[in-house]
C-alpha cells in the first residue's frame, strides 16, 4: 500500500536522485523526448536545442562555483573561450581527434580557471567578482592577440567529430553527442553535490569560518570549485566551437559571461535543476524577442532601428523584473508548483 | 622616445584619469553607503553626456543652463532608479544586486541607442576655448586643463561634503553602522537615495567633460568598466582612494600603452593594462591602498 504523502524514513531515501516512481516515469518520458527531438524539429529549432544543451553544461558548472561554493565569477564566458580555442587548436591545427580535444579542453580550462582562482584564496565577495571580471578582459585580449594559436581576429575553422568513416556533420547527429555530454555532466554534478566534496562546497558558501573550524580546507575546496566549474566551461566551450564549426573571440565576450550569470540567478542559485531552467530560459528569451521584434518591424518599418536597440533593453528589463519579483529563481517557483499539486485541494 | 612624448602621455593619462576618478567617486559613494556594486556606473556617465547634448545642442540652451538641467536630470533619474529598482533588492545576496545593476545598464544603453543612434555626436558650440598652451614645451589643449581642473574640484567638493556637512556625516554614519545610524534619527532610506543622486550627478558631469573632448557615442559606457580597477586600487570604500586610483590607472594605462607601442610594437595594450594592474594589486594588497581591511574574529 502506498501512503499518501512522501515519507522518507532513511537517509538513503532522502538523497535518492529520483524520489518517487512517478518522477522516474516522467524522467523516462523526458529521456525519450530528448532522444526523439532531432526527428521532430529541424533547422533553426534544432540549432536552438543544441545551444540549450551546451548552455546547460556551462550553467551547471557556474552554479557549482557560484551557487554551491558562493564564489561569484564574472568570467565564465572567457573560460568557455579557453575551452573552445583549446579544442579548436588541437583538432584543427594539430589534427587530433574530437575525443581528445574535448577532454583536453576541459583540463586546460580547469587549469586556467584555477590560476585565475588563486586570488580567491585571499579575496571574497565583491573583490573576487571583480578579479574574475579582470580575467574575462585579459583572456579576451589574449584571444585576439595570440594569433599563432587563436587565429587572431580571423578565428579558426573547426571540424565536426568523426567515428570511423562517419562524420557527425549534420546538427541532428551532432546533437546526440552533445546530449550525451550534457546528461553525463549534469548527473555527475548532481552526484557531486551529494558527496563529501559537495557538502564541503556548501559549508564554505554558508559560513566559511565555521567550515574552516570543522576542518574543511578553504583553499583546497575553493580552488577545486574553480577547477570543476572551469572544466564544465571548457567542455561547453569546446562543444560550442565544434557545433558552430568556427571559433572567434566575439563568441566569448563579457556579454556571454553576463548571460551565464543571469542563467543561474534566474534559474536558481545552488540548484542543478535551476541551472537547466535558467539555460532554457536565457537561450529562448533572445530568440523570442527577435521573433517579436521582426513581427513589429514588419508592421511598422519606420521604427525598425529603434526596436532593434530595444531588444537588448527588454532583455535587461526582464532580468531586472525577474530579480525584483522572483528573487529565488525558477527552481523555487517549480518547488511551489509541485507543493501546490501535492497539497491540492488544501492550500497549506 | 623623447621627453616630450613621455610628457604628452603623462598629461593625457592624467586627464583621462581624472574622469576615471570622478566616476570612481560615484561608485565608491554608492558602495560605501549601501554596499551595492553599481555595474551601471559607466551608463550613468553616458546618460549624463547625452542629456547635456540634448539640452545644449538639440534645444540650444546656454552651457551653464544645460549643465544645470543635466544635473537635475541625473537627480531625477537616480531617485527613480533607486526607488523602483534598488530598494526592493535590499537584503538580497550580492550577486543578485550585481545582476540587477547589469540589467539596468543594458536598459539604459538600449534607450540611449534607440534615441540617439550609434554615431559620434559633438558638442556644438565647444564648452571651453580650444587654444593650446605650452606645458614644459608640450602643447596642451585648454579643454584638457579645464577637464582636469573641474574633475579635481568635483572631488575636492565632495570630500569636503563628506567631512564637514551634516548630510555627509550622516552618510558616513550610515556606512559605518546602519542600525546605529537609524537609532540616532538618521533616515537610512533617504541616505541611500542621496548616495545614488550624488553618484549620478558626479558621473554625469564626468560624462559631459569627456563628451566635450572626444565627442559622445554609445561606447562611452566603457568608462564604467575602467572604474573597477581604479576603485579597487584605491580601496572600495575610500574616497581619497577613488581619486588617486583613477589618476594612477589613467596614468599607467596611457604610459604602458605608449611605451609598448614605441618599444615592443604591441598595440592595444590600453584595453588590458588596467585589468592586469588590477590582478597584481589584488594579489599583493587585496583591500587596495586605502580600503578598510575586514578583520574577522570568531
Boltz contact constraints between the chains, C-beta under 6 A:
constraints:
  - contact:
      token1: [A, 72]
      token2: [B, 95]
      max_distance: 6.0
  - contact:
      token1: [A, 119]
      token2: [B, 282]
      max_distance: 6.0
  - contact:
      token1: [A, 122]
      token2: [B, 286]
      max_distance: 6.0
  - contact:
      token1: [A, 123]
      token2: [B, 286]
      max_distance: 6.0
  - contact:
      token1: [A, 125]
      token2: [B, 94]
      max_distance: 6.0
  - contact:
      token1: [A, 126]
      token2: [B, 37]
      max_distance: 6.0
  - contact:
      token1: [A, 130]
      token2: [B, 228]
      max_distance: 6.0
  - contact:
      token1: [A, 130]
      token2: [B, 232]
      max_distance: 6.0
  - contact:
      token1: [A, 131]
      token2: [B, 282]
      max_distance: 6.0
  - contact:
      token1: [A, 134]
      token2: [B, 275]
      max_distance: 6.0
  - contact:
      token1: [A, 134]
      token2: [B, 278]
      max_distance: 6.0
  - contact:
      token1: [A, 134]
      token2: [B, 279]
      max_distance: 6.0
  - contact:
      token1: [A, 137]
      token2: [B, 275]
      max_distance: 6.0
  - contact:
      token1: [A, 138]
      token2: [B, 272]
      max_distance: 6.0
  - contact:
      token1: [A, 138]
      token2: [B, 275]
      max_distance: 6.0
  - contact:
      token1: [A, 141]
      token2: [B, 272]
      max_distance: 6.0
  - contact:
      token1: [A, 209]
      token2: [B, 298]
      max_distance: 6.0
  - contact:
      token1: [A, 258]
      token2: [B, 102]
      max_distance: 6.0
  - contact:
      token1: [A, 265]
      token2: [B, 96]
      max_distance: 6.0
  - contact:
      token1: [A, 265]
      token2: [B, 99]
      max_distance: 6.0
  - contact:
      token1: [A, 306]
      token2: [B, 114]
      max_distance: 6.0
  - contact:
      token1: [A, 309]
      token2: [B, 110]
      max_distance: 6.0
  - contact:
      token1: [A, 309]
      token2: [B, 113]
      max_distance: 6.0
  - contact:
      token1: [A, 309]
      token2: [B, 114]
      max_distance: 6.0
  - contact:
      token1: [A, 310]
      token2: [B, 110]
      max_distance: 6.0
  - contact:
      token1: [A, 310]
      token2: [B, 114]
      max_distance: 6.0
  - contact:
      token1: [A, 312]
      token2: [B, 106]
      max_distance: 6.0
  - contact:
      token1: [A, 312]
      token2: [B, 110]
      max_distance: 6.0
  - contact:
      token1: [A, 313]
      token2: [B, 107]
      max_distance: 6.0
  - contact:
      token1: [A, 313]
      token2: [B, 110]
      max_distance: 6.0
  - contact:
      token1: [A, 316]
      token2: [B, 103]
      max_distance: 6.0
  - contact:
      token1: [A, 316]
      token2: [B, 106]
      max_distance: 6.0
  - contact:
      token1: [A, 316]
      token2: [B, 107]
      max_distance: 6.0
  - contact:
      token1: [A, 317]
      token2: [B, 107]
      max_distance: 6.0
  - contact:
      token1: [A, 319]
      token2: [B, 103]
      max_distance: 6.0
  - contact:
      token1: [A, 320]
      token2: [B, 100]
      max_distance: 6.0
  - contact:
      token1: [A, 320]
      token2: [B, 103]
      max_distance: 6.0
  - contact:
      token1: [A, 323]
      token2: [B, 96]
      max_distance: 6.0
  - contact:
      token1: [A, 323]
      token2: [B, 99]
      max_distance: 6.0
  - contact:
      token1: [A, 323]
      token2: [B, 100]
      max_distance: 6.0
  - contact:
      token1: [A, 324]
      token2: [B, 88]
      max_distance: 6.0
  - contact:
      token1: [A, 327]
      token2: [B, 92]
      max_distance: 6.0
